[in-house]
Every structure is written in structure tokens, then in C-alpha cells.
Amino acid sequence: MAQSTNALLLGDMTNPQYHPLQGAMDELKEIFGETLELTVTEDYGKLRASELAPFDLVISYSDAWQIKKTREEVAGLLSYVSNGGGLLVIHNGISLQCDPELAQLIGGRFTGHPAYTELSFHKVAGAAGHEIMQGIEGFTMEEEPYRFDLDPIGERTLLMEYEHEGERWPAAWAHDFGLGRVAYLMPGHHNPSFKNETYRRLIRQAGLWAIRRGI
């Protein structure tokens, strides 16, 4: 792993399916400030092992739902995390699930969502002591209510849930993967999602946890 704190932000600017990277990119640069040196790319070839070597963290805001990665790209990201790299996946960044191995890496698979609406997010009681959740309380925002099938084999810590249609649904989780760490955060449909101060703190803390930096 590189000694400096470098992060690769992966998303789609030229041909996004639903979520262009540009807005999220600007917000993430503000959220992490000087803590991370962000390199922004829409080149999925950057997932190859040799390309990931300089980075401490990969942030996925990928919006390529139907595009499978090459075997070298899939193996590169798996190897990167299992050997100690950090992975932070935000909202549509879970589109990496197009490759089943990467769905297992993330810990779940997106299955669809009802209409965009106001949602209340709640901290899961059992996650109160998790580093990512320090100082985080519930919040409300308008968002796409993503639904997931969580990996039945892998272990994870469920951090937050949201309320919708009288039930609570997973909204954030984190887990170890080999020597590395993975965190998934559901909100992030567009710029307003990143303006919520509590969520900004959650993003920052999830990224720092993934690279084992103090929060």
C-alpha cells in the first residue's frame, strides 16, 4: 500500500446511465478536503492490480449497470481489497455488482427501488459502537429507496436502516474482506443528497475507517 493517502474515485461522466459523476465528485472533494488526494477516473481499466497499487482507497460511484469488467479488472479490485485496500461504495456505485464476484465483495446486490421520496434514516442499535457511527444520529432526506439482497454467506455490520412502506430497510453496512475493509452507503442519488451535514460526516468517517485512519 502507498504511504500517502491517495484515493481513486471511479464513476461515469461521459455516458452515465442515471447518475453522472460530476456533481458527486465536487461534493466528495469538499467532504474529504486535504485528508485524501482524489484521482478521478471513468476508466475501468484503473481497476487492474498494477493501476490500483498507488491508492489507499477506492471510492465507487460507478453507474455502469450493464457493463461487465474484464477478468483482470475484477481480479484487480478483489486482490486490492483482500490485500489491505479500502473500498467505499456510494449509492449507484453498487453497479459493480454486474460482476458477481464484486457483488460478494460489496456484500449485497441492488434489486430495484420504489419512487424517489422523503426517507428517514436511523442508526441500527447494535452499531452504536462502530467507528463509522461516531457522532452520527438519524437524519431525513429525499432519496431513492434502494432495496438489496444482502450476501447470505458473508458477515457484515449493519450500520443504518431507512423507513419506507412501514418497514425498515438496509441503508449502510461495513465489513472486512481479507485484510481490507469495505463500506456501503445507500444515499447519493444527486447533489442534494451530499448536502446533508450528517451524511457528509458519515461519508467521511466511512472512508477513513476503510483505510484505518483515525476518525
Short mmCIF file of the C-alpha atoms (twelve columns), coordinates in Angstrom:
data_MODEL
# 
_entry.id   MODEL 
# 
loop_
_atom_site.group_PDB 
_atom_site.id 
_atom_site.type_symbol 
_atom_site.label_atom_id 
_atom_site.label_alt_id 
_atom_site.label_comp_id 
_atom_site.label_asym_id 
_atom_site.label_seq_id 
_atom_site.Cartn_x 
_atom_site.Cartn_y 
_atom_site.Cartn_z 
_atom_site.pdbx_PDB_model_num 
ATOM 1   C CA . MET A 1   0.000   0.000   0.000   1 
ATOM 2   C CA . ALA A 2   1.088   3.553   -0.684  1 
ATOM 3   C CA . GLN A 3   2.250   5.603   2.324   1 
ATOM 4   C CA . SER A 4   0.491   8.794   1.232   1 
ATOM 5   C CA . THR A 5   -3.286  8.931   1.459   1 
ATOM 6   C CA . ASN A 6   -4.425  8.649   -2.136  1 
ATOM 7   C CA . ALA A 7   -7.915  7.721   -3.278  1 
ATOM 8   C CA . LEU A 8   -9.288  6.696   -6.661  1 
ATOM 9   C CA . LEU A 9   -12.826 7.923   -7.394  1 
ATOM 10  C CA . LEU A 10  -14.461 5.805   -10.095 1 
ATOM 11  C CA . GLY A 11  -17.621 6.858   -11.907 1 
ATOM 12  C CA . ASP A 12  -19.136 7.793   -15.253 1 
ATOM 13  C CA . MET A 13  -19.043 11.271  -16.742 1 
ATOM 14  C CA . THR A 14  -19.323 10.690  -20.485 1 
ATOM 15  C CA . ASN A 15  -22.150 8.152   -20.670 1 
ATOM 16  C CA . PRO A 16  -23.732 7.698   -17.227 1 
ATOM 17  C CA . GLN A 17  -26.912 5.651   -17.194 1 
ATOM 18  C CA . TYR A 18  -28.606 7.585   -14.375 1 
ATOM 19  C CA . HIS A 19  -26.038 9.219   -12.090 1 
ATOM 20  C CA . PRO A 20  -23.310 11.439  -13.596 1 
ATOM 21  C CA . LEU A 21  -20.141 11.590  -11.554 1 
ATOM 22  C CA . GLN A 22  -19.542 15.325  -11.880 1 
ATOM 23  C CA . GLY A 23  -21.773 16.531  -9.030  1 
ATOM 24  C CA . ALA A 24  -20.774 13.801  -6.605  1 
ATOM 25  C CA . MET A 25  -17.129 14.378  -7.481  1 
ATOM 26  C CA . ASP A 26  -17.263 18.026  -6.411  1 
ATOM 27  C CA . GLU A 27  -19.034 17.168  -3.154  1 
ATOM 28  C CA . LEU A 28  -16.615 14.355  -2.277  1 
ATOM 29  C CA . LYS A 29  -13.640 16.633  -2.843  1 
ATOM 30  C CA . GLU A 30  -15.147 19.037  -0.303  1 
ATOM 31  C CA . ILE A 31  -16.062 16.289  2.165   1 
ATOM 32  C CA . PHE A 32  -12.570 14.806  2.303   1 
ATOM 33  C CA . GLY A 33  -10.708 18.079  1.802   1 
ATOM 34  C CA . GLU A 34  -6.972  17.690  2.243   1 
ATOM 35  C CA . THR A 35  -7.368  14.349  4.006   1 
ATOM 36  C CA . LEU A 36  -7.420  12.470  0.696   1 
ATOM 37  C CA . GLU A 37  -5.787  13.242  -2.616  1 
ATOM 38  C CA . LEU A 38  -8.567  12.261  -5.029  1 
ATOM 39  C CA . THR A 39  -7.795  10.970  -8.505  1 
ATOM 40  C CA . VAL A 40  -10.975 10.916  -10.605 1 
ATOM 41  C CA . THR A 41  -11.481 8.474   -13.466 1 
ATOM 42  C CA . GLU A 42  -14.116 6.838   -15.637 1 
ATOM 43  C CA . ASP A 43  -11.560 4.355   -16.950 1 
ATOM 44  C CA . TYR A 44  -12.431 0.934   -15.533 1 
ATOM 45  C CA . GLY A 45  -9.004  -0.238  -16.620 1 
ATOM 46  C CA . LYS A 46  -7.811  1.519   -13.464 1 
ATOM 47  C CA . LEU A 47  -9.162  -1.473  -11.521 1 
ATOM 48  C CA . ARG A 48  -6.273  -3.623  -12.702 1 
ATOM 49  C CA . ALA A 49  -3.895  -4.545  -9.884  1 
ATOM 50  C CA . SER A 50  -0.975  -2.559  -11.268 1 
ATOM 51  C CA . GLU A 51  -3.140  0.567   -11.574 1 
ATOM 52  C CA . LEU A 52  -4.553  0.314   -8.030  1 
ATOM 53  C CA . ALA A 53  -1.163  -0.066  -6.353  1 
ATOM 54  C CA . PRO A 54  -0.679  3.687   -5.613  1 
ATOM 55  C CA . PHE A 55  -4.056  4.063   -3.864  1 
ATOM 56  C CA . ASP A 56  -5.138  3.589   -0.249  1 
ATOM 57  C CA . LEU A 57  -8.864  3.838   -1.020  1 
ATOM 58  C CA . VAL A 58  -11.185 3.222   -3.961  1 
ATOM 59  C CA . ILE A 59  -14.497 5.112   -3.965  1 
ATOM 60  C CA . SER A 60  -17.063 3.647   -6.349  1 
ATOM 61  C CA . TYR A 61  -19.764 5.894   -7.782  1 
ATOM 62  C CA . SER A 62  -19.907 3.685   -10.863 1 
ATOM 63  C CA . ASP A 63  -23.071 3.962   -12.952 1 
ATOM 64  C CA . ALA A 64  -22.260 1.217   -15.470 1 
ATOM 65  C CA . TRP A 65  -25.027 -1.209  -14.573 1 
ATOM 66  C CA . GLN A 66  -24.767 -3.456  -17.631 1 
ATOM 67  C CA . ILE A 67  -21.055 -3.334  -18.388 1 
ATOM 68  C CA . LYS A 68  -19.010 -6.249  -17.148 1 
ATOM 69  C CA . LYS A 69  -15.398 -5.632  -16.265 1 
ATOM 70  C CA . THR A 70  -12.549 -7.671  -17.701 1 
ATOM 71  C CA . ARG A 71  -11.232 -10.599 -15.682 1 
ATOM 72  C CA . GLU A 72  -8.116  -8.550  -14.941 1 
ATOM 73  C CA . GLU A 73  -10.215 -5.664  -13.601 1 
ATOM 74  C CA . VAL A 74  -12.360 -7.898  -11.392 1 
ATOM 75  C CA . ALA A 75  -9.313  -9.745  -10.081 1 
ATOM 76  C CA . GLY A 76  -7.504  -6.455  -9.568  1 
ATOM 77  C CA . LEU A 77  -10.141 -4.992  -7.255  1 
ATOM 78  C CA . LEU A 78  -10.601 -8.267  -5.360  1 
ATOM 79  C CA . SER A 79  -6.860  -8.593  -4.837  1 
ATOM 80  C CA . TYR A 80  -6.522  -4.929  -3.892  1 
ATOM 81  C CA . VAL A 81  -9.085  -5.142  -1.092  1 
ATOM 82  C CA . SER A 82  -8.130  -8.602  0.152   1 
ATOM 83  C CA . ASN A 83  -4.535  -7.409  0.499   1 
ATOM 84  C CA . GLY A 84  -5.455  -4.414  2.634   1 
ATOM 85  C CA . GLY A 85  -7.036  -1.774  0.401   1 
ATOM 86  C CA . GLY A 86  -10.152 0.161   1.350   1 
ATOM 87  C CA . LEU A 87  -13.360 0.286   -0.696  1 
ATOM 88  C CA . LEU A 88  -16.140 2.835   -0.158  1 
ATOM 89  C CA . VAL A 89  -19.237 2.289   -2.310  1 
ATOM 90  C CA . ILE A 90  -21.832 5.068   -2.550  1 
ATOM 91  C CA . HIS A 91  -25.397 4.668   -3.876  1 
ATOM 92  C CA . ASN A 92  -25.173 3.593   -7.537  1 
ATOM 93  C CA . GLY A 93  -21.546 2.590   -7.000  1 
ATOM 94  C CA . ILE A 94  -23.023 -0.816  -6.244  1 
ATOM 95  C CA . SER A 95  -23.466 -1.200  -10.013 1 
ATOM 96  C CA . LEU A 96  -20.143 -3.034  -9.832  1 
ATOM 97  C CA . GLN A 97  -22.445 -5.954  -8.954  1 
ATOM 98  C CA . CYS A 98  -22.704 -6.629  -12.699 1 
ATOM 99  C CA . ASP A 99  -19.802 -8.961  -11.937 1 
ATOM 100 C CA . PRO A 100 -20.959 -11.489 -9.291  1 
ATOM 101 C CA . GLU A 101 -17.567 -11.585 -7.578  1 
ATOM 102 C CA . LEU A 102 -17.783 -7.842  -6.974  1 
ATOM 103 C CA . ALA A 103 -21.316 -8.169  -5.579  1 
ATOM 104 C CA . GLN A 104 -19.855 -10.547 -2.997  1 
ATOM 105 C CA . LEU A 105 -17.054 -8.094  -2.302  1 
ATOM 106 C CA . ILE A 106 -19.561 -5.307  -1.631  1 
ATOM 107 C CA . GLY A 107 -21.735 -7.594  0.475   1 
ATOM 108 C CA . GLY A 108 -25.054 -7.227  -1.310  1 
ATOM 109 C CA . ARG A 109 -26.879 -6.772  -4.583  1 
ATOM 110 C CA . PHE A 110 -29.225 -3.942  -5.610  1 
ATOM 111 C CA . THR A 111 -32.623 -5.324  -6.643  1 
ATOM 112 C CA . GLY A 112 -34.568 -2.163  -7.532  1 
ATOM 113 C CA . HIS A 113 -36.225 0.824   -5.898  1 
ATOM 114 C CA . PRO A 114 -39.663 2.399   -5.492  1 
ATOM 115 C CA . ALA A 115 -40.189 6.059   -6.395  1 
ATOM 116 C CA . TYR A 116 -37.911 8.812   -5.108  1 
ATOM 117 C CA . THR A 117 -39.345 10.128  -1.849  1 
ATOM 118 C CA . GLU A 118 -38.515 11.531  1.578   1 
ATOM 119 C CA . LEU A 119 -36.875 8.914   3.783   1 
ATOM 120 C CA . SER A 120 -35.938 8.773   7.457   1 
ATOM 121 C CA . PHE A 121 -32.599 7.109   8.205   1 
ATOM 122 C CA . HIS A 122 -31.921 5.513   11.582  1 
ATOM 123 C CA . LYS A 123 -28.811 4.218   13.296  1 
ATOM 124 C CA . VAL A 124 -29.016 0.487   13.984  1 
ATOM 125 C CA . ALA A 125 -28.856 -0.084  17.747  1 
ATOM 126 C CA . GLY A 126 -26.155 -2.723  17.514  1 
ATOM 127 C CA . ALA A 127 -23.901 -0.395  15.501  1 
ATOM 128 C CA . ALA A 128 -23.658 2.360   18.102  1 
ATOM 129 C CA . GLY A 129 -20.057 1.496   18.961  1 
ATOM 130 C CA . HIS A 130 -18.793 1.204   15.397  1 
ATOM 131 C CA . GLU A 131 -16.129 3.748   14.419  1 
ATOM 132 C CA . ILE A 132 -18.076 4.869   11.354  1 
ATOM 133 C CA . MET A 133 -21.054 5.794   13.533  1 
ATOM 134 C CA . GLN A 134 -19.258 8.101   15.977  1 
ATOM 135 C CA . GLY A 135 -21.449 11.177  16.450  1 
ATOM 136 C CA . ILE A 136 -23.944 10.009  13.817  1 
ATOM 137 C CA . GLU A 137 -27.654 10.226  14.581  1 
ATOM 138 C CA . GLY A 138 -30.695 9.778   12.381  1 
ATOM 139 C CA . PHE A 139 -31.468 12.141  9.519   1 
ATOM 140 C CA . THR A 140 -34.078 12.734  6.827   1 
ATOM 141 C CA . MET A 141 -33.593 13.398  3.121   1 
ATOM 142 C CA . GLU A 142 -35.282 12.850  -0.212  1 
ATOM 143 C CA . GLU A 143 -33.704 9.828   -1.839  1 
ATOM 144 C CA . GLU A 144 -34.226 6.737   -3.970  1 
ATOM 145 C CA . PRO A 145 -35.226 3.886   -1.612  1 
ATOM 146 C CA . TYR A 146 -32.754 1.293   -2.845  1 
ATOM 147 C CA . ARG A 147 -33.555 -2.317  -1.968  1 
ATOM 148 C CA . PHE A 148 -30.955 -5.061  -1.635  1 
ATOM 149 C CA . ASP A 149 -30.381 -8.760  -1.293  1 
ATOM 150 C CA . LEU A 150 -27.579 -8.997  1.250   1 
ATOM 151 C CA . ASP A 151 -24.987 -11.726 0.806   1 
ATOM 152 C CA . PRO A 152 -26.234 -14.664 2.939   1 
ATOM 153 C CA . ILE A 153 -22.721 -16.029 3.438   1 
ATOM 154 C CA . GLY A 154 -20.573 -13.015 4.237   1 
ATOM 155 C CA . GLU A 155 -20.614 -11.287 7.615   1 
ATOM 156 C CA . ARG A 156 -21.217 -7.552  7.920   1 
ATOM 157 C CA . THR A 157 -22.195 -4.903  10.436  1 
ATOM 158 C CA . LEU A 158 -25.456 -3.202  9.516   1 
ATOM 159 C CA . LEU A 159 -24.994 0.466   10.394  1 
ATOM 160 C CA . MET A 160 -28.167 2.260   9.272   1 
ATOM 161 C CA . GLU A 161 -31.657 1.496   8.045   1 
ATOM 162 C CA . TYR A 162 -34.329 3.651   6.416   1 
ATOM 163 C CA . GLU A 163 -38.097 3.578   6.866   1 
ATOM 164 C CA . HIS A 164 -40.354 3.002   3.889   1 
ATOM 165 C CA . GLU A 165 -43.818 1.486   3.483   1 
ATOM 166 C CA . GLY A 166 -43.987 0.581   7.154   1 
ATOM 167 C CA . GLU A 167 -40.724 -1.384  7.188   1 
ATOM 168 C CA . ARG A 168 -37.048 -0.771  7.768   1 
ATOM 169 C CA . TRP A 169 -34.535 -1.497  5.017   1 
ATOM 170 C CA . PRO A 170 -30.713 -1.652  4.954   1 
ATOM 171 C CA . ALA A 171 -29.080 1.702   4.211   1 
ATOM 172 C CA . ALA A 172 -25.433 1.275   5.231   1 
ATOM 173 C CA . TRP A 173 -23.134 -1.565  6.184   1 
ATOM 174 C CA . ALA A 174 -19.450 -2.351  6.626   1 
ATOM 175 C CA . HIS A 175 -17.271 -5.443  6.757   1 
ATOM 176 C CA . ASP A 176 -13.768 -6.783  6.492   1 
ATOM 177 C CA . PHE A 177 -12.694 -8.556  3.307   1 
ATOM 178 C CA . GLY A 178 -9.430  -10.389 3.758   1 
ATOM 179 C CA . LEU A 179 -7.003  -7.763  5.043   1 
ATOM 180 C CA . GLY A 180 -9.089  -4.890  3.653   1 
ATOM 181 C CA . ARG A 181 -12.297 -3.093  4.541   1 
ATOM 182 C CA . VAL A 182 -15.498 -2.345  2.627   1 
ATOM 183 C CA . ALA A 183 -18.286 0.136   3.430   1 
ATOM 184 C CA . TYR A 184 -21.522 0.733   1.519   1 
ATOM 185 C CA . LEU A 185 -23.715 3.844   1.921   1 
ATOM 186 C CA . MET A 186 -27.094 3.942   0.181   1 
ATOM 187 C CA . PRO A 187 -27.826 7.707   -0.189  1 
ATOM 188 C CA . GLY A 188 -26.267 9.614   -3.080  1 
ATOM 189 C CA . HIS A 189 -28.748 9.961   -5.949  1 
ATOM 190 C CA . HIS A 190 -27.725 13.540  -6.773  1 
ATOM 191 C CA . ASN A 191 -26.094 16.659  -5.350  1 
ATOM 192 C CA . PRO A 192 -28.699 17.427  -2.650  1 
ATOM 193 C CA . SER A 193 -28.007 14.019  -1.097  1 
ATOM 194 C CA . PHE A 194 -24.450 15.156  -0.387  1 
ATOM 195 C CA . LYS A 195 -25.500 18.459  1.214   1 
ATOM 196 C CA . ASN A 196 -26.878 16.874  4.399   1 
ATOM 197 C CA . GLU A 197 -24.305 17.577  7.119   1 
ATOM 198 C CA . THR A 198 -24.866 14.307  8.972   1 
ATOM 199 C CA . TYR A 199 -24.481 12.334  5.780   1 
ATOM 200 C CA . ARG A 200 -21.332 14.251  4.859   1 
ATOM 201 C CA . ARG A 201 -19.861 13.207  8.194   1 
ATOM 202 C CA . LEU A 202 -20.943 9.607   7.605   1 
ATOM 203 C CA . ILE A 203 -19.220 9.546   4.201   1 
ATOM 204 C CA . ARG A 204 -16.010 10.962  5.623   1 
ATOM 205 C CA . GLN A 205 -15.940 8.550   8.532   1 
ATOM 206 C CA . ALA A 206 -16.688 5.554   6.318   1 
ATOM 207 C CA . GLY A 207 -13.785 6.469   4.056   1 
ATOM 208 C CA . LEU A 208 -11.387 6.943   6.959   1 
ATOM 209 C CA . TRP A 209 -12.497 3.682   8.571   1 
ATOM 210 C CA . ALA A 210 -11.875 1.836   5.311   1 
ATOM 211 C CA . ILE A 211 -8.239  2.968   5.305   1 
ATOM 212 C CA . ARG A 212 -7.789  2.618   9.075   1 
ATOM 213 C CA . ARG A 213 -7.296  6.328   9.662   1 
ATOM 214 C CA . GLY A 214 -8.392  7.981   12.879  1 
ATOM 215 C CA . ILE A 215 -11.890 9.482   12.770  1 
# 
